[in-house]
Amino acid sequence: MFAKLAVLIALVVGVFWIMGAVRRAGMTREAAARRDTLSRQHRARQKTAVKGAEDLVRCPRCGAYHADGLGHRCEG
């Protein structure tokens, strides 16, 4: 009788241990996916980050906009 009870308790403890291990593995995968997503978003933001803004001026001859102070050649 005692042996059956011990086996039953061991089975219940084993099931709960396996459920916890599966849950931890799932949370680890979710955390890694979240970390990868945030890393990709961070890299994308760095690529598109504006280092500085400069006003553009319009060329009176061709109408194209260019940075003030830089040489501009009208084509055509």
N, C-alpha and C positions, 0 to 999 in steps of 0.2 A: 504494500500500500504506500509506504514512504517513498519507494523508488519511483512509482508512477507520478506521485506529486512532485518529486524533484525533477523528473523529465518534463512535466508540464510547465513548471516554473522556468526551467532552462529554455524551453521552446518560446515561451512568451517573452522572456528577456532577449532572446536571439532575434525574434521578429522586431521588437522595438529597436534593437541596436542596428539592424539592417535598414529599417526605415529612416533612422537618423543619419546613417551613412549616405543613403541615397539623397536625402534632403540636403546634406552638406555639399555633396558633389554638384547638385543642381544649383545651389547658391554660388558655388565657386565658378561654374560656367557662366551664370548670369553676371557675376561681378567682372569676369574677364571680358565678356561681350560689352558690358557697359564701359569698361576701361578702354577698349578698342574704339568704341564709338566716340567717346570723349576725346581720345587722342586724334582721331580723324578730323573731328570738328575743330580741334585746336590747330592742327596743321592747316586746314582750309582757311581759318581765320587769319593765321600768320601770313599766308600767301596773299590774301586780299586786303591786309591791313594797310591803311594809308599812312605812309611815312611822313608826309607833309603835303599841304595843299598849296597850289599856286594859281593865281588868277590868269585866265587866258585873255588875249586881246585878239580882235578881229582885224584881219588884213584888209585895208581899204581897196586894194586892187582886185583880189580874188575872193574875198569873203571867208577864207579859211581861218580857223582859230589856231593860235599857237601861243606858246609860253612867252611872256614878255621878257625881252632881253636876249632871246635866242634868235639866231639868224633864220630868216624864212625866205625861201625862193618860190615865187609864184610860177606855176607850170601852166603854160598855155597861153 
